[in-house]
Amino acid sequence: MLTGAAQRGFSLVELATAMTIIAILMMLGMPSFSEYINNARLGSVAQSFYTGLSQARSEAIRRNVPVEFAMTNTPIAAGIENSLAPDVTGKNWVIRSQTVNPGPYDAPAIETKSALEGGGATPRVTILSTSPIVRFNGIGAATVGVGTIAIENPPAGACVPAGPVRCWNVVIAPGGQVRLCDPAASVGDTRSCTP
């Protein structure tokens, strides 16, 4: 029996108590962490579509030829610019130009993006567009596909304000402007989809 020595370390009871407190705190934080992950995934997909549309418009102006942003569920592969099937729910996208109209699209595609790259491959993310193809002319105006691409996550819940999910819209205006907006934002808010 040691009478003058100080005890070192933790007892089993102290360790079990600390582990229980940590487990309870983690369980309390799990729902908000899962909301964060769902919202970050949607934001990533929305940003991917916004960036692709902006690049398509820039390429149309730079090349002074029509350039298309095409949504598709066709797997991304070499030669996809002429073989893709446009789809309003497409999670992959391709930027392609057409120097000679009518005729085949120029090879290779300017840019391709697989849903696997931007988080859109998850079955939870849904994409719905008013048109599967957005075409920009040589001065950057949208001549085909003016409208909205809605990006949502129905399994995670309703969009804000009715639910916990921050949904996004990508809006394409006739003049070619591309905006990333929040459909739940009120009119007058800079994030609003309503001008």
Contacts in CASP RR format, 6 or more apart in sequence:
PFRMAT RR
TARGET T0000
AUTHOR 0000-0000-0000
METHOD contacts of the structure
MODEL  1
MLTGAAQRGFSLVELATAMTIIAILMMLGMPSFSEYINNARLGSVAQSFY
TGLSQARSEAIRRNVPVEFAMTNTPIAAGIENSLAPDVTGKNWVIRSQTV
NPGPYDAPAIETKSALEGGGATPRVTILSTSPIVRFNGIGAATVGVGTIA
IENPPAGACVPAGPVRCWNVVIAPGGQVRLCDPAASVGDTRSCTP
10 18 0 8 1.000
34 156 0 8 1.000
35 156 0 8 1.000
35 164 0 8 1.000
35 165 0 8 1.000
38 124 0 8 1.000
38 153 0 8 1.000
38 156 0 8 1.000
38 164 0 8 1.000
38 165 0 8 1.000
39 165 0 8 1.000
39 166 0 8 1.000
41 119 0 8 1.000
41 120 0 8 1.000
41 122 0 8 1.000
41 124 0 8 1.000
41 125 0 8 1.000
41 153 0 8 1.000
42 125 0 8 1.000
42 151 0 8 1.000
42 152 0 8 1.000
42 153 0 8 1.000
42 165 0 8 1.000
42 166 0 8 1.000
42 167 0 8 1.000
42 168 0 8 1.000
43 151 0 8 1.000
43 166 0 8 1.000
43 168 0 8 1.000
44 118 0 8 1.000
44 119 0 8 1.000
44 120 0 8 1.000
45 91 0 8 1.000
45 115 0 8 1.000
45 118 0 8 1.000
45 119 0 8 1.000
45 120 0 8 1.000
45 125 0 8 1.000
45 127 0 8 1.000
45 151 0 8 1.000
45 168 0 8 1.000
46 151 0 8 1.000
46 168 0 8 1.000
46 169 0 8 1.000
46 170 0 8 1.000
46 180 0 8 1.000
47 180 0 8 1.000
48 93 0 8 1.000
48 113 0 8 1.000
48 117 0 8 1.000
48 118 0 8 1.000
48 119 0 8 1.000
48 120 0 8 1.000
49 93 0 8 1.000
49 127 0 8 1.000
49 149 0 8 1.000
49 151 0 8 1.000
49 170 0 8 1.000
50 170 0 8 1.000
50 178 0 8 1.000
50 179 0 8 1.000
50 180 0 8 1.000
52 69 0 8 1.000
52 93 0 8 1.000
52 95 0 8 1.000
52 111 0 8 1.000
52 113 0 8 1.000
53 69 0 8 1.000
53 134 0 8 1.000
53 170 0 8 1.000
53 172 0 8 1.000
53 178 0 8 1.000
54 178 0 8 1.000
55 95 0 8 1.000
55 110 0 8 1.000
55 111 0 8 1.000
56 67 0 8 1.000
56 68 0 8 1.000
56 69 0 8 1.000
56 95 0 8 1.000
56 110 0 8 1.000
56 134 0 8 1.000
56 136 0 8 1.000
57 67 0 8 1.000
57 136 0 8 1.000
57 140 0 8 1.000
57 142 0 8 1.000
57 176 0 8 1.000
57 178 0 8 1.000
59 67 0 8 1.000
59 95 0 8 1.000
59 97 0 8 1.000
59 110 0 8 1.000
60 66 0 8 1.000
60 67 0 8 1.000
60 97 0 8 1.000
60 136 0 8 1.000
60 137 0 8 1.000
60 138 0 8 1.000
60 139 0 8 1.000
60 140 0 8 1.000
61 136 0 8 1.000
61 138 0 8 1.000
61 139 0 8 1.000
61 140 0 8 1.000
63 97 0 8 1.000
63 138 0 8 1.000
64 138 0 8 1.000
65 97 0 8 1.000
65 98 0 8 1.000
65 99 0 8 1.000
65 138 0 8 1.000
66 97 0 8 1.000
66 98 0 8 1.000
66 101 0 8 1.000
66 135 0 8 1.000
66 136 0 8 1.000
66 137 0 8 1.000
66 138 0 8 1.000
66 143 0 8 1.000
67 95 0 8 1.000
67 96 0 8 1.000
67 97 0 8 1.000
67 110 0 8 1.000
67 135 0 8 1.000
67 136 0 8 1.000
67 138 0 8 1.000
68 95 0 8 1.000
68 96 0 8 1.000
68 97 0 8 1.000
68 98 0 8 1.000
68 105 0 8 1.000
68 133 0 8 1.000
68 134 0 8 1.000
68 135 0 8 1.000
68 136 0 8 1.000
68 144 0 8 1.000
69 93 0 8 1.000
69 94 0 8 1.000
69 95 0 8 1.000
69 133 0 8 1.000
69 134 0 8 1.000
69 135 0 8 1.000
69 136 0 8 1.000
70 84 0 8 1.000
70 86 0 8 1.000
70 93 0 8 1.000
70 94 0 8 1.000
70 95 0 8 1.000
70 96 0 8 1.000
70 132 0 8 1.000
70 133 0 8 1.000
71 86 0 8 1.000
71 87 0 8 1.000
71 88 0 8 1.000
71 89 0 8 1.000
71 90 0 8 1.000
71 91 0 8 1.000
71 92 0 8 1.000
71 93 0 8 1.000
71 127 0 8 1.000
71 129 0 8 1.000
71 132 0 8 1.000
71 133 0 8 1.000
71 149 0 8 1.000
72 80 0 8 1.000
72 84 0 8 1.000
72 85 0 8 1.000
72 86 0 8 1.000
72 87 0 8 1.000
72 90 0 8 1.000
72 92 0 8 1.000
72 93 0 8 1.000
72 94 0 8 1.000
72 132 0 8 1.000
73 85 0 8 1.000
73 87 0 8 1.000
73 89 0 8 1.000
73 90 0 8 1.000
73 91 0 8 1.000
73 92 0 8 1.000
74 80 0 8 1.000
74 83 0 8 1.000
74 84 0 8 1.000
74 85 0 8 1.000
74 87 0 8 1.000
74 92 0 8 1.000
75 92 0 8 1.000
75 114 0 8 1.000
76 92 0 8 1.000
76 94 0 8 1.000
76 112 0 8 1.000
76 113 0 8 1.000
76 114 0 8 1.000
78 108 0 8 1.000
79 107 0 8 1.000
79 108 0 8 1.000
79 109 0 8 1.000
80 94 0 8 1.000
80 109 0 8 1.000
80 112 0 8 1.000
81 94 0 8 1.000
81 96 0 8 1.000
81 105 0 8 1.000
81 106 0 8 1.000
81 107 0 8 1.000
81 108 0 8 1.000
81 109 0 8 1.000
82 104 0 8 1.000
82 105 0 8 1.000
82 107 0 8 1.000
84 94 0 8 1.000
86 132 0 8 1.000
86 133 0 8 1.000
87 132 0 8 1.000
88 128 0 8 1.000
88 129 0 8 1.000
88 130 0 8 1.000
88 131 0 8 1.000
88 132 0 8 1.000
89 126 0 8 1.000
89 127 0 8 1.000
89 128 0 8 1.000
89 129 0 8 1.000
90 115 0 8 1.000
90 127 0 8 1.000
90 129 0 8 1.000
90 132 0 8 1.000
91 115 0 8 1.000
91 120 0 8 1.000
91 121 0 8 1.000
91 125 0 8 1.000
91 127 0 8 1.000
92 112 0 8 1.000
92 113 0 8 1.000
92 114 0 8 1.000
92 115 0 8 1.000
93 112 0 8 1.000
93 113 0 8 1.000
94 109 0 8 1.000
94 111 0 8 1.000
94 112 0 8 1.000
94 113 0 8 1.000
95 109 0 8 1.000
95 110 0 8 1.000
95 111 0 8 1.000
95 112 0 8 1.000
96 105 0 8 1.000
96 106 0 8 1.000
96 109 0 8 1.000
96 110 0 8 1.000
97 105 0 8 1.000
97 106 0 8 1.000
97 110 0 8 1.000
98 104 0 8 1.000
98 105 0 8 1.000
98 106 0 8 1.000
99 106 0 8 1.000
114 121 0 8 1.000
115 121 0 8 1.000
119 125 0 8 1.000
120 127 0 8 1.000
123 155 0 8 1.000
124 153 0 8 1.000
124 154 0 8 1.000
124 155 0 8 1.000
124 156 0 8 1.000
125 151 0 8 1.000
125 152 0 8 1.000
125 153 0 8 1.000
126 151 0 8 1.000
126 152 0 8 1.000
126 153 0 8 1.000
126 154 0 8 1.000
127 149 0 8 1.000
127 150 0 8 1.000
127 151 0 8 1.000
128 149 0 8 1.000
128 150 0 8 1.000
128 152 0 8 1.000
129 147 0 8 1.000
129 148 0 8 1.000
129 149 0 8 1.000
129 150 0 8 1.000
130 145 0 8 1.000
130 146 0 8 1.000
130 147 0 8 1.000
130 148 0 8 1.000
130 149 0 8 1.000
131 144 0 8 1.000
131 145 0 8 1.000
131 146 0 8 1.000
131 147 0 8 1.000
133 144 0 8 1.000
133 145 0 8 1.000
134 142 0 8 1.000
134 144 0 8 1.000
134 145 0 8 1.000
134 146 0 8 1.000
134 172 0 8 1.000
135 142 0 8 1.000
135 143 0 8 1.000
135 144 0 8 1.000
135 145 0 8 1.000
136 142 0 8 1.000
136 143 0 8 1.000
136 176 0 8 1.000
137 143 0 8 1.000
140 175 0 8 1.000
140 176 0 8 1.000
141 174 0 8 1.000
141 175 0 8 1.000
141 176 0 8 1.000
142 172 0 8 1.000
142 173 0 8 1.000
142 174 0 8 1.000
142 175 0 8 1.000
142 176 0 8 1.000
145 172 0 8 1.000
146 172 0 8 1.000
146 173 0 8 1.000
146 174 0 8 1.000
146 176 0 8 1.000
147 171 0 8 1.000
147 172 0 8 1.000
148 169 0 8 1.000
148 170 0 8 1.000
148 171 0 8 1.000
148 172 0 8 1.000
148 193 0 8 1.000
149 169 0 8 1.000
149 170 0 8 1.000
149 172 0 8 1.000
150 167 0 8 1.000
150 168 0 8 1.000
150 169 0 8 1.000
150 183 0 8 1.000
151 167 0 8 1.000
151 168 0 8 1.000
151 169 0 8 1.000
151 170 0 8 1.000
152 159 0 8 1.000
152 165 0 8 1.000
152 167 0 8 1.000
153 165 0 8 1.000
153 167 0 8 1.000
156 164 0 8 1.000
156 165 0 8 1.000
157 163 0 8 1.000
157 164 0 8 1.000
157 165 0 8 1.000
158 164 0 8 1.000
158 165 0 8 1.000
159 165 0 8 1.000
159 166 0 8 1.000
159 167 0 8 1.000
159 183 0 8 1.000
159 184 0 8 1.000
160 166 0 8 1.000
160 167 0 8 1.000
160 182 0 8 1.000
160 184 0 8 1.000
161 184 0 8 1.000
166 182 0 8 1.000
166 184 0 8 1.000
167 182 0 8 1.000
167 183 0 8 1.000
167 184 0 8 1.000
168 180 0 8 1.000
168 181 0 8 1.000
168 182 0 8 1.000
168 183 0 8 1.000
169 180 0 8 1.000
169 181 0 8 1.000
169 182 0 8 1.000
169 183 0 8 1.000
169 193 0 8 1.000
170 178 0 8 1.000
170 179 0 8 1.000
170 180 0 8 1.000
170 181 0 8 1.000
171 178 0 8 1.000
171 179 0 8 1.000
171 181 0 8 1.000
171 193 0 8 1.000
172 178 0 8 1.000
173 179 0 8 1.000
179 193 0 8 1.000
181 191 0 8 1.000
181 192 0 8 1.000
181 193 0 8 1.000
182 189 0 8 1.000
182 191 0 8 1.000
182 192 0 8 1.000
182 193 0 8 1.000
183 193 0 8 1.000
185 191 0 8 1.000
185 192 0 8 1.000
185 193 0 8 1.000
186 192 0 8 1.000
187 194 0 8 1.000
188 194 0 8 1.000
END
